[in-house]
Structure formats: C-alpha cells, structure tokens
Amino acid sequence: LMAVDGGDPARSGTVQLHINVTDLNDNPPVFSKRIYEARVAENLPAGSLVLRVQATDADAGSNGRVSYSFGSVPDDVPLLFAIDSKSGELRTVGALDFEENSKYSFGLEARDGGGLTGHCEVQIDITDENDNVPEITILSLSSPVPEDAPTGTVVALLKVRDRDSGENGQVSCELSGESPLSIVASSGGSYKVLVLAKALDREGAAVHELVLRASDGGDPARTGTARIRVTVVDANDNAPVFSQAEYTVRVPEDVPVGSTLVTVTATDADEGQNGQVKYS
C-alpha cells in the first residue's frame, strides 16, 4: 500500500499488507460418479469387497474432510452391506441370495465436516450360482396298478423345480434300473408324467421300486432324487397248469370202489381267488 503527499516534489511511503482468507464451507462433497455399478456372485463370503466410492470436497480442513454413510436405503440393505465411513469401501456383511433378490439399488451419502452432503446411487446385480438342488414333488401316484393296464396309462404326476436360473435351473430326469415306466414332459416343462411303457407282469415283479433322478445343467451338476413304489395288482391272466401233461394209471380189475387211483396237481401263477384251482 502506497501513501503520497502533496509536496513538490512529492514524497511517498509504502507498507506491505498480508491478507489471510479463511475457508468458508461453501462446497459440498462431489462423488466421482453419479451411479456406481457392480456385478457380484451370490454366496460371497462376508467381508468381500463389492465396490469403492470416492467423493472430493474443495474446501479445506474439516470442511473438506469427507465421511461416507448410507442414504435412504431399504431395510434389508444394512443387513447385507456395510460402507466404510473413511475409505468408501462397500463390503458384504450377510449372505447374498440370487433367488431372494437379484438386484439392489440404494443411495450413499458423503458428508463433510461442516454438514454439507453429496449423494450417489449404487446398483448391484447379483449373479446366479448353482446352489440349489432340483426338487421333486409327487403330486399324484396311482398305486397299485392293475397288471393288465394298457401301455400309456398314467401312473404318476410329478413337479420338478430348480430355483436357480439359466442352465443351472434346467432339469433333466431319468428313472434308474429296469423300469416299466417312461417319463413324459408336460408342455410347461416343470411337470413330468410317468406312464406305462410296457406291459406289467405281476408274476415277474409284484412291486417296482423306482428312483427318479433330476439333474440340473450346472457345472458341476446337482442332483435330486425321489423314490417311487409301484405295486402291481394281479389280473387273471394265467391258466392252471397240471404238473404233468398226461397221467397213466394201471389198476387191477377188482379194485374196490372208492379207491384212489391217482392224484393230479395243477397250479396257477395268479394270486388270491385267481390262483385257487378247482378240479372237475
């Protein structure tokens, strides 16, 4: 600063001024992005890093010091995620389940030491893992089945479901062993019908113990099983059979009346009344 008098010649004096500008908290925190996006797999261990947010504040000192917290969030978000107030790291604290919720969207807040805030949005997509075993529900079972039931007869109606998505939720079914049944898929895909594929023979097998296996398309695949017991009811499809095709008996001419000449035996492979033999 210079001061000049009115003399001739003029004389002047100077002084140096130092002006310190103190900070006013006039800048809110600003995030580097308006929307942060992440894609993570379900069943991540607790403490896994999901993403990191960053906000800056042009002010100085405490006015420029930023801390992070949740903004307006659904009730389940704090149970699954945690935000580090200093680093801005968002980590898991609970188990993520694709089948429960495949997408989370919520707000984060950055607050400076003077109380000004900035906001951003976080969008997290949960990807599916093959963590569900196919479920088999027997809706109806017609057992016992008549031995003479025609092929194509419906024996059981099943519902097969896998809660995973994509290939992890695609299920194929097969019956184990020598089964007289075959699997027919319904138009909807989730329902399976078991029908007779060949004629039954109670005399060969009165009970069929079947295991239905449902495997998904995951790698490795997961498999669910259901046991099905089908009892076969006898039909009168067997004629009595004598133990011999021909019986030859020699008797003396003076054999007494009422004497036993020969005993014939016939058996019938059927059961119950169908297998009881009478002679005439």
C-alpha positions as CSV (number, residue, x, y, z in Angstrom):
1,L,0.0,0.0,0.0
2,M,1.5,3.4,-1.0
3,A,0.7,6.8,0.5
4,V,1.8,10.0,-1.4
5,D,1.8,13.6,0.0
6,G,1.0,16.9,-1.9
7,G,4.5,18.4,-1.8
8,D,6.8,19.3,-4.7
9,P,8.5,17.0,-5.1
10,A,6.0,14.5,-3.6
11,R,7.1,12.1,-1.0
12,S,5.6,8.7,-0.5
13,G,5.6,5.8,1.9
14,T,4.7,2.1,1.4
15,V,3.6,-0.7,3.6
16,Q,3.1,-4.4,2.8
17,L,-0.3,-6.0,3.7
18,H,-0.8,-9.7,4.3
19,I,-4.4,-10.9,3.9
20,N,-5.3,-14.4,5.1
21,V,-8.5,-15.8,3.6
22,T,-10.2,-18.2,5.9
23,D,-12.2,-21.1,4.4
24,L,-16.0,-21.0,4.3
25,N,-17.7,-24.3,4.0
26,D,-19.3,-23.4,0.7
27,N,-18.5,-26.6,-1.3
28,P,-20.4,-29.8,-0.8
29,P,-18.8,-33.2,-1.4
30,V,-18.9,-34.4,-5.0
31,F,-18.8,-38.1,-6.0
32,S,-16.7,-39.1,-8.9
33,K,-19.7,-40.9,-10.4
34,R,-23.4,-40.3,-10.2
35,I,-24.1,-44.0,-10.4
36,Y,-21.8,-46.8,-9.2
37,E,-22.5,-50.3,-10.7
38,A,-21.2,-53.7,-9.6
39,R,-21.9,-57.3,-10.5
40,V,-21.2,-59.9,-7.9
41,A,-21.9,-63.6,-7.4
42,E,-24.3,-64.8,-4.8
43,N,-22.9,-66.6,-1.7
44,L,-19.9,-64.3,-1.5
45,P,-18.1,-64.6,1.9
46,A,-18.9,-61.9,4.4
47,G,-16.4,-59.1,4.2
48,S,-15.9,-59.3,0.4
49,L,-15.3,-56.1,-1.4
50,V,-18.2,-55.1,-3.7
51,L,-17.0,-51.6,-4.9
52,R,-15.3,-48.4,-3.7
53,V,-16.9,-44.9,-3.9
54,Q,-15.0,-41.7,-3.8
55,A,-16.1,-38.1,-3.2
56,T,-14.0,-35.0,-3.0
57,D,-14.6,-31.6,-1.3
58,A,-12.9,-28.4,-2.5
59,D,-12.9,-26.9,1.0
60,A,-10.0,-27.1,3.4
61,G,-9.5,-28.7,6.8
62,S,-12.5,-30.3,8.4
63,N,-14.8,-28.6,5.8
64,G,-13.1,-30.8,3.2
65,R,-12.9,-34.0,5.2
66,V,-15.5,-36.5,3.8
67,S,-17.2,-39.4,5.6
68,Y,-19.4,-41.9,3.9
69,S,-22.7,-43.5,5.1
70,F,-25.9,-45.0,3.7
71,G,-28.5,-42.6,2.5
72,S,-32.1,-43.7,2.0
73,V,-31.9,-47.5,1.8
74,P,-34.4,-50.4,2.1
75,D,-34.4,-52.2,5.4
76,D,-32.5,-55.3,4.1
77,V,-29.5,-53.4,2.7
78,P,-27.7,-52.7,6.0
79,L,-28.1,-56.4,6.8
80,L,-26.2,-57.4,3.6
81,F,-23.8,-54.5,3.0
82,A,-21.6,-52.1,5.0
83,I,-19.9,-48.9,4.0
84,D,-16.6,-47.9,5.5
85,S,-17.0,-44.2,6.6
86,K,-13.4,-43.3,5.8
87,S,-12.4,-45.4,2.7
88,G,-15.7,-45.6,0.9
89,E,-15.4,-49.3,0.5
90,L,-18.7,-51.2,0.3
91,R,-18.4,-54.8,1.5
92,T,-20.8,-57.7,2.2
93,V,-21.8,-58.5,5.8
94,G,-24.6,-61.0,5.0
95,A,-25.3,-63.8,2.5
96,L,-26.5,-62.7,-0.9
97,D,-29.1,-65.0,-2.4
98,F,-30.0,-64.6,-6.1
99,E,-33.2,-66.4,-5.7
100,E,-34.3,-63.9,-3.0
101,N,-33.2,-60.8,-4.8
102,S,-31.1,-60.4,-7.9
103,K,-30.7,-56.6,-7.8
104,Y,-30.1,-54.0,-5.2
105,S,-30.4,-50.2,-5.7
106,F,-29.8,-47.7,-2.9
107,G,-28.2,-44.3,-2.1
108,L,-24.9,-43.4,-0.4
109,E,-24.1,-40.1,1.2
110,A,-20.9,-38.2,1.6
111,R,-20.8,-35.6,4.4
112,D,-18.1,-33.0,5.1
113,G,-17.1,-31.7,8.5
114,G,-19.4,-28.6,8.0
115,G,-22.5,-30.7,7.4
116,L,-22.8,-30.3,3.6
117,T,-23.7,-33.6,1.8
118,G,-23.4,-35.1,-1.6
119,H,-25.2,-38.2,-2.9
120,C,-24.8,-41.0,-5.4
121,E,-26.6,-44.2,-6.4
122,V,-25.4,-47.7,-6.1
123,Q,-26.7,-50.5,-8.3
124,I,-25.6,-54.1,-7.6
125,D,-26.6,-57.1,-9.8
126,I,-26.4,-60.5,-8.2
127,T,-25.4,-63.3,-10.5
128,D,-26.7,-66.8,-10.0
129,E,-24.6,-69.7,-8.7
130,N,-25.7,-73.4,-8.9
131,D,-26.5,-73.6,-5.2
132,N,-30.0,-75.3,-5.3
133,V,-30.7,-79.0,-5.8
134,P,-33.6,-79.9,-8.0
135,E,-36.7,-80.6,-6.0
136,I,-39.1,-83.4,-7.0
137,T,-42.7,-83.3,-5.7
138,I,-45.1,-86.2,-6.2
139,L,-48.4,-84.7,-6.9
140,S,-50.3,-87.9,-7.5
141,L,-49.5,-91.6,-7.6
142,S,-51.8,-94.4,-8.9
143,S,-50.6,-97.4,-6.9
144,P,-51.5,-100.3,-7.0
145,V,-51.7,-100.6,-10.8
146,P,-53.7,-103.4,-12.4
147,E,-51.5,-105.9,-14.1
148,D,-53.5,-105.7,-17.3
149,A,-53.4,-101.9,-17.5
150,P,-52.6,-100.8,-21.1
151,T,-49.4,-99.1,-22.1
152,G,-49.7,-95.3,-21.9
153,T,-51.6,-95.5,-18.6
154,V,-50.7,-92.6,-16.3
155,V,-49.2,-93.8,-13.1
156,A,-47.8,-90.6,-11.5
157,L,-47.7,-86.8,-11.9
158,L,-44.6,-85.1,-10.7
159,K,-43.4,-81.5,-10.4
160,V,-39.7,-80.9,-10.8
161,R,-38.3,-77.5,-9.8
162,D,-34.9,-75.9,-9.6
163,R,-34.8,-72.4,-8.1
164,D,-31.6,-71.5,-9.9
165,S,-31.8,-69.7,-13.3
166,G,-30.4,-70.3,-16.8
167,E,-28.7,-73.6,-17.3
168,N,-28.4,-74.0,-13.5
169,G,-32.2,-74.3,-13.4
170,Q,-32.6,-76.5,-16.5
171,V,-33.5,-80.0,-15.2
172,S,-33.4,-83.4,-16.9
173,C,-34.9,-86.5,-15.4
174,E,-34.3,-90.2,-15.7
175,L,-35.5,-93.4,-14.0
176,S,-33.0,-95.9,-12.7
177,G,-32.9,-99.6,-13.4
178,E,-35.3,-101.7,-15.4
179,S,-38.4,-99.7,-15.2
180,P,-41.8,-100.4,-16.9
181,L,-42.4,-96.6,-16.8
182,S,-41.3,-93.8,-19.0
183,I,-41.1,-90.1,-18.4
184,V,-43.3,-87.7,-20.5
185,A,-42.7,-84.0,-20.1
186,S,-45.6,-81.6,-20.0
187,S,-45.8,-78.6,-22.2
188,G,-44.9,-76.3,-19.2
189,G,-41.7,-78.2,-18.7
190,S,-41.8,-78.3,-14.9
191,Y,-44.4,-81.1,-14.7
192,K,-43.5,-84.8,-15.5
193,V,-45.9,-87.6,-16.2
194,L,-44.9,-91.3,-15.6
195,V,-46.7,-93.6,-17.9
196,L,-46.6,-97.4,-18.6
197,A,-44.1,-98.0,-21.3
198,K,-44.6,-101.8,-21.4
199,A,-47.0,-104.4,-20.1
200,L,-46.8,-105.4,-16.5
201,D,-46.4,-108.9,-15.2
202,R,-47.2,-109.3,-11.6
203,E,-45.8,-112.9,-11.6
204,G,-42.4,-111.5,-12.7
205,A,-42.4,-108.4,-10.4
206,A,-45.2,-107.6,-7.9
207,V,-43.5,-104.4,-6.8
208,H,-41.4,-101.9,-8.6
209,E,-39.0,-99.8,-6.5
210,L,-38.0,-96.9,-8.7
211,V,-35.6,-94.0,-8.2
212,L,-36.2,-90.8,-10.2
213,R,-33.1,-88.6,-10.6
214,A,-33.4,-85.0,-11.6
215,S,-30.1,-83.3,-12.6
216,D,-29.6,-79.6,-13.4
217,G,-27.4,-78.1,-16.1
218,G,-24.8,-76.6,-13.7
219,D,-21.1,-77.5,-13.7
220,P,-20.9,-79.5,-11.6
221,A,-24.4,-80.6,-11.8
222,R,-26.6,-81.0,-8.7
223,T,-29.0,-84.0,-8.4
224,G,-32.2,-84.5,-6.5
225,T,-33.9,-87.9,-6.1
226,A,-37.3,-89.3,-5.3
227,R,-38.3,-92.9,-4.6
228,I,-41.4,-94.2,-6.1
229,R,-43.0,-97.6,-5.2
230,V,-45.5,-99.1,-7.6
231,T,-47.4,-102.2,-6.6
232,V,-49.0,-104.4,-9.3
233,V,-52.5,-105.9,-8.7
234,D,-53.0,-109.4,-10.1
235,A,-55.1,-110.0,-13.2
236,N,-56.4,-113.5,-14.0
237,D,-54.0,-113.9,-17.0
238,N,-52.7,-117.3,-16.2
239,A,-54.5,-120.6,-16.7
240,P,-54.0,-123.5,-14.3
241,V,-51.1,-125.8,-15.4
242,F,-51.1,-129.5,-14.4
243,S,-47.8,-130.9,-13.1
244,Q,-47.9,-133.5,-16.0
245,A,-49.3,-133.2,-19.4
246,E,-50.5,-136.8,-19.2
247,Y,-51.2,-139.2,-16.3
248,T,-51.1,-143.0,-16.9
249,V,-52.5,-145.3,-14.3
250,R,-52.7,-149.1,-14.1
251,V,-55.2,-150.6,-11.8
252,P,-56.4,-154.2,-11.2
253,E,-59.9,-155.0,-12.4
254,D,-61.0,-155.9,-8.9
255,V,-60.0,-152.5,-7.3
256,P,-62.5,-151.6,-4.6
257,V,-65.0,-148.8,-5.2
258,G,-63.7,-145.6,-3.7
259,S,-60.1,-146.4,-4.1
260,T,-57.7,-143.6,-5.0
261,L,-56.4,-144.2,-8.5
262,V,-54.1,-141.2,-9.0
263,T,-53.6,-137.7,-7.6
264,V,-53.3,-134.9,-10.1
265,T,-51.9,-131.5,-9.3
266,A,-52.4,-128.2,-11.0
267,T,-51.0,-124.8,-10.1
268,D,-52.0,-121.3,-11.1
269,A,-49.4,-118.4,-11.1
270,D,-52.1,-115.9,-10.2
271,E,-52.8,-114.9,-6.6
272,G,-55.9,-114.9,-4.4
273,Q,-59.0,-116.3,-6.0
274,N,-57.4,-116.1,-9.4
275,G,-54.9,-118.7,-8.2
276,Q,-57.2,-121.1,-6.5
277,V,-57.7,-124.2,-8.5
278,K,-60.8,-126.5,-8.6
279,Y,-60.9,-129.9,-10.4
280,S,-63.8,-131.3,-12.3
